[in-house]
Amino acid sequence: FGEGKAADPARNPGVFDHQLYCRAKGISGIIYADGYTGMGGKVHIVSDSLFRIRRQLSGRLKLIALPEDAGILSAVLLGEKEDLDSAVYELYRKNGISHLLAISGLHISILGMGLYNLLKKIGLGIWPAGIFSLGVMLQYGIMTGGSVSTMRAVTMFLIAMGARITGRIYDMMTALSVTAMMILLESPAYLLDSGFLLSFGCVLGIGVAAEKICALAGAEKKWTKALVSSMALQLVTLPVMLKFFGEVSLAGFFL
């Protein structure tokens, strides 16, 4: 028994909108319980096992790494931010590089393609290596918390790997569009979520804006393309950063 109520909306412009956040997560209300009684229920074997593996790996990182490094490694590898020092996170945020601590396309590409290439080198064919990599990365996405940025990256990887093993051409914008539709079909409120807008904005910045700006500026060298890509990414996500966080770091362009 307890008191139920809806999540509070944003009362002033620019503050955290708890109601919108709950809608995106599929939470329809909050109950402040006076007490509870365990009634049994089903155990989700796969998700429970993945959670246990995540906790074990996080504990292992604490044993082998320095305390200030263990939190960063847990965040980057496992999506576990509970042990991340608040002062360290604040440094990343103020310098505009907090996205490095989120499981996203960079992590999924390195792990997924690395596993695929390793399996190919030890003798597995395209289909076995591809399907095994797909399965592992899907479970990895669930294990690391299934955030919108993680599931965006995992779904795009699934499409890319599917194209590779079937001999088709991978198109980034098609994969991005399909992924966005899948996420929004599950929860349309994600369209107003900062994580969704930043995650998809980053890909648009790299895949669309950077290419156009490089062509206009005649940037051909690697370092100029890297700088232009960083600027394009920052420019595309700038409106989102200003709306939700009210600040942006100029150092982020270079970092």
Stockholm file with secondary structure:
# STOCKHOLM 1.0

chainA/1-255         FGEGKAADPARNPGVFDHQLYCRAKGISGIIYADGYTGMGGKVHIVSDSLFRIRRQLSGRLKLIALPEDAGILSAVLLGEKEDLDSAVYELYRKNGISHLLAISGLHISILGMGLYNLLKKIGLGIWPAGIFSLGVMLQYGIMTGGSVSTMRAVTMFLIAMGARITGRIYDMMTALSVTAMMILLESPAYLLDSGFLLSFGCVLGIGVAAEKICALAGAEKKWTKALVSSMALQLVTLPVMLKFFGEVSLAGFFL
#=GR chainA/1-255 SS CEEEECCCCCSSTTSCCHHHHHHHTTCCCEEEESCCCCCCCCCCHHHHHHHHHHHHHHHHHHHHSCHHHHHHHHHHHHCCCTTSCHHHHHHHHHTTCGGGGSCCHHHHHHHHHHHHHHHHHTTCCHHHHHHHHHHHHHHHHHHTTCCHHHHHHHHHHHHHHHHHHHTCCCCHHHHHHHHHHHHHHHCGGGGGCHHHHHHHHHHHIIIIIHHHHHHHHTCCSHHHHHHHHHHHHHHHHHHHHHHHHSCCCGGGGTC
#=GC SS_cons         CEEEECCCCCSSTTSCCHHHHHHHTTCCCEEEESCCCCCCCCCCHHHHHHHHHHHHHHHHHHHHSCHHHHHHHHHHHHCCCTTSCHHHHHHHHHTTCGGGGSCCHHHHHHHHHHHHHHHHHTTCCHHHHHHHHHHHHHHHHHHTTCCHHHHHHHHHHHHHHHHHHHTCCCCHHHHHHHHHHHHHHHCGGGGGCHHHHHHHHHHHIIIIIHHHHHHHHTCCSHHHHHHHHHHHHHHHHHHHHHHHHSCCCGGGGTC
//
